[in-house]
Amino acid sequence: MPTSPRYLRHLLLSRSQWMEERVFEKAAQNGYGDITAGMSRLYANLGSGARSLSDLGRRLAISRQAVHKMAQEGIRQGYVELVESEEDARVKLLRFTDKGRAMAASATDTMTELEARIAGRIGAKRLALVKEVLDMAWTDEEVSRKQPSVSPEAKSPRKPRG
């Protein structure tokens, strides 16, 4: 019986699901069991700064209304808050509260632990290679967004002519 091809998409989804299950298990152990998968994606795109709901919607490829609904749930739970934009009073920005920053720090610790676990299984060099390949630009759009690397030689100051 022929085996089905092992497409990259399926491999990535499988590994992503494995990691997500571990992240949610650890989140529940750390007192953050109320975070849904959608909220996790929202918070991951929030990062360490404040972002507009429209920007978050674009990043998540969902409507501003859907982001607003998740934001309201996060506000109710105390993880995020809406603040005025300093640049445009019409724009509200979503940012972490102290509780949200603690949750994000816990998630970062969990990701570090998972990567250490993976490195223990496949080796640190292989893990670094996987991360390097996944971080590479795969599309023309990504290539245009990424800045070219500058070699150490190019960074060194030029000697004056004379």
DRENKOL-298385 format. One line per 8 residues: number of its first residue (from 1); for each residue x, y, z of C-alpha. Coordinates in Angstrom, 1 decimal, padded with zeros to 4 digits. Layout:
NUM> X Y Z; ...
END
This chain:
1> 000.0 000.0 000.0; 001.6 003.3 -001.0; 002.2 005.9 001.7; 000.8 009.4 001.3; 003.3 012.2 000.7; 004.6 014.0 003.8; 003.8 017.5 002.8; 005.6 020.3 004.6
9> 002.2 021.9 005.6; 001.1 018.7 007.4; 004.5 018.4 009.1; 004.4 022.0 010.3; 000.7 021.7 011.4; 001.5 018.5 013.4; 004.5 020.1 015.2; 002.5 023.3 015.8
17> -000.3 021.4 017.3; 002.1 019.5 019.5; 003.6 022.7 020.8; 000.3 024.4 021.3; -001.0 021.5 023.4; 002.1 021.8 025.6; 001.7 025.6 025.9; -001.9 025.3 026.9
25> -001.1 022.5 029.4; 001.6 024.7 031.0; -000.7 027.8 030.9; -003.4 026.0 032.8; -000.8 024.8 035.4; 000.4 028.4 035.8; -003.1 029.8 036.3; -003.8 030.9 032.7
33> -006.3 028.2 031.7; -008.8 030.8 030.6; -006.9 031.7 027.5; -008.3 030.4 024.2; -006.3 029.5 021.0; -007.7 032.7 019.4; -006.6 034.9 022.3; -003.2 033.2 022.3
41> -002.8 034.3 018.6; -004.0 037.8 019.5; -001.5 038.1 022.4; 001.3 036.7 020.3; 000.7 039.5 017.7; 000.4 042.1 020.4; 004.0 041.6 021.5; 005.5 044.0 023.9
49> 003.9 047.1 022.5; 000.4 048.5 021.9; -001.3 047.9 018.6; -004.5 049.1 017.0; -007.4 046.7 016.6; -007.3 047.2 012.8; -003.6 046.3 012.7; -004.2 043.2 014.8
57> -007.1 042.3 012.5; -004.7 042.5 009.5; -002.0 040.5 011.2; -004.5 037.8 012.2; -006.5 037.9 008.9; -009.7 038.4 010.8; -012.2 041.3 010.9; -011.8 044.3 013.2
65> -015.0 043.2 014.9; -013.6 039.8 015.7; -010.5 041.4 017.2; -012.8 043.7 019.2; -014.7 040.7 020.6; -011.5 039.0 021.7; -010.1 042.2 023.1; -013.2 042.7 025.2
73> -012.8 039.2 026.6; -009.2 039.9 027.3; -010.1 043.2 029.0; -012.8 041.4 031.1; -010.1 038.8 032.2; -007.7 041.6 033.0; -004.9 040.7 030.5; -005.2 043.7 028.2
81> -006.5 047.2 028.2; -007.5 049.8 025.5; -005.6 053.1 025.6; -005.7 056.3 023.5; -003.2 056.6 020.7; -000.8 059.5 021.3; -000.7 060.0 017.5; -004.4 059.8 016.7
89> -007.1 060.4 019.3; -009.6 058.4 017.1; -007.5 055.3 017.4; -007.6 052.9 020.4; -004.6 050.7 021.1; -004.6 047.4 022.8; -001.8 046.7 025.3; -001.0 044.3 028.0
97> -001.8 045.0 031.7; 000.6 043.9 034.4; -001.4 040.7 034.6; -001.0 040.3 030.8; 002.7 041.0 030.9; 003.1 038.3 033.6; 001.1 035.9 031.4; 003.3 036.7 028.4
105> 006.4 036.2 030.4; 005.1 032.8 031.6; 004.4 031.9 027.9; 007.9 032.9 026.9; 009.4 030.7 029.7; 007.2 027.8 028.4; 008.5 028.3 024.8; 012.1 028.4 026.1
113> 011.4 025.1 028.0; 009.8 023.5 024.9; 012.7 024.5 022.7; 015.2 023.1 025.2; 013.1 019.8 025.2; 013.2 019.7 021.4; 017.0 020.5 021.4; 017.4 017.6 023.8
121> 015.7 015.3 021.4; 017.0 016.4 018.0; 020.1 018.4 019.0; 020.7 022.1 019.4; 022.3 022.4 016.0; 019.3 020.8 014.2; 016.9 023.0 016.2; 018.9 026.1 015.2
129> 018.8 025.0 011.6; 015.1 024.4 011.6; 014.6 027.9 013.1; 016.9 029.4 010.5; 015.1 027.8 007.6; 011.7 028.8 008.9; 012.9 032.3 009.4; 014.1 032.6 005.8
137> 012.1 034.6 003.3; 010.0 032.3 001.2; 008.1 034.8 -000.9; 009.0 037.9 -003.0; 007.0 040.0 -000.5; 009.1 038.6 002.4; 012.3 039.2 000.5; 011.3 042.8 -000.1
145> 010.5 043.3 003.7; 013.7 041.7 005.0; 016.8 043.9 005.2; 019.9 042.3 003.7; 022.4 041.1 006.2; 025.5 043.2 006.6; 028.8 041.3 006.9; 031.2 042.2 009.6
153> 033.6 043.4 006.9; 031.0 045.9 005.6; 030.5 047.2 009.1; 034.1 048.1 009.8; 035.0 051.7 009.2; 036.8 052.6 006.0; 040.3 053.8 006.1; 040.7 057.4 005.0
161> 042.3 057.8 001.6; 045.4 059.7 001.6
END
